Amino acid sequence: MYTPHQFQFTNREEMVAFMKQYSFATIVTNKGNLPIATQLPFAVKYNAGELLLTSHFAVANEQAKYIAENTSLVIFSEPHAYISPTHYDKIESVPTWDYIAVHAYGKAKIITEENAVIGVLEQMIAFYEPAYRQQWNHLPDKFKQGMMNGIVAFEIEVVDLQGQKKLSQNKTEVEKQRIIAHLEKSDNTVENVIAKHIREL
């Protein structure tokens, strides 16, 4: 990830919290010389310095064939906002974009053992909708088996984590206040979130 010094995002705990908050991410893997990508929900687990990402492909998704042998990039990115040059003091300014993103790199381990696959599904339930566990527990085994036959479960141990917070840090306080005021008035809730992040810096 290209990250100018003033936009570096390096606090690992904050990065993990961001990944958990914006956990519907894009996984990119090379198929020969061609990058292929899928949008997936990820369960994010961080313990004693080890960062694990768990998810599953549809069994028909060819990307699953390449993730064990190749390093994948998982991109977590959500809040972003266009920043108009009209907020800046200098007329000779250009439009830009403020955003937060985290890139996680690692090779995947395909999970095939039946109880482990069930564990992956139950981990996703615990992460996204704990209340669904009661309904899940009463589903017929045949239905659960059908679900497991239709997916390729996997886990990625993250070996490199990179982040960026581009939140107008290179602008003056007056300029930042103009940007915050503009974004806070927006009807776009994502722009409101970016305003909050700029204010918190």
TAFENVEN-V331799 format. One record per backbone hydrogen bond with DSSP energy under -1.0 kcal/mol. NH is the residue of the N-H (numbers start at 1). CO is the residue of the C=O. If there is no record, write none. Layout:
# TAFENVEN-V331799
nh = [NH	NH]
co = [CO	CO]
This chain:
# TAFENVEN-V331799
nh = [7	8	9	15	16	17	18	19	20	21	22	25	25	26	27	28	29	31	34	36	38	40	42	43	45	47	50	52	53	54	55	57	59	61	64	65	66	70	72	73	74	75	76	81	83	87	88	93	96	98	99	100	101	102	103	104	105	106	108	109	111	117	118	119	120	121	122	123	124	125	126	127	128	129	132	133	136	137	139	144	145	146	147	148	149	151	152	154	155	156	158	159	160	162	164	165	166	171	176	177	178	179	180	181	182	183	184	185	192	193	194	195	196	197	198	199	200]
co = [4	5	163	11	12	13	14	15	16	17	18	23	40	75	38	73	36	34	31	29	27	25	23	54	52	50	47	45	156	43	154	152	150	58	61	62	63	66	106	28	104	26	102	98	96	84	85	91	83	81	166	79	164	76	162	74	160	72	67	155	153	113	114	115	116	117	118	119	120	121	122	123	124	125	129	130	132	133	136	140	141	142	143	144	145	148	57	55	109	53	51	105	105	103	101	7	99	168	172	173	174	175	176	177	178	179	180	181	188	189	190	191	192	193	194	195	196]
